Amino acid sequence: MQQPGPDRTIIIGSHYDTKLFTNITFVGANDSGSSSGTLLEIARVAADQPNLWFVFFDGEEAMVQYSDEDGLWGASFLSMT
């Protein structure tokens, strides 16, 4: 296990749902509200802690079909930055 230090960043993430459909209105289910609310509260309590990133992921769904190249778009983008 890596020891805490100035070069270590801890990411605490939450996934919220949004999707674009042309034939229906989509609003995220409870997993959006409960995980986002939890992440906000953790961020409030830990606001004075260094090297914490609080990340709200979206775009995790596949555009066509889940595969190595399709899906987890938000998380994949973060890992490339």
WOTARA-V231382 format. One record per backbone hydrogen bond with DSSP energy under -1.0 kcal/mol. CO is the residue of the C=O (numbers start at 1). NH is the residue of the N-H. Records with the same first field share a line. If there is no record, write none. Layout:
CO: NH ; NH
This chain:
5: 8
10: 53
12: 55
14: 57
29: 32
30: 34
31: 35
32: 36
33: 37
34: 38
35: 39
36: 40
37: 41
38: 42
39: 43
40: 44
41: 45
42: 46
46: 49
51: 10
53: 12
55: 14
57: 16
59: 73
60: 72
70: 67
72: 76
73: 77
74: 78
75: 79
76: 80
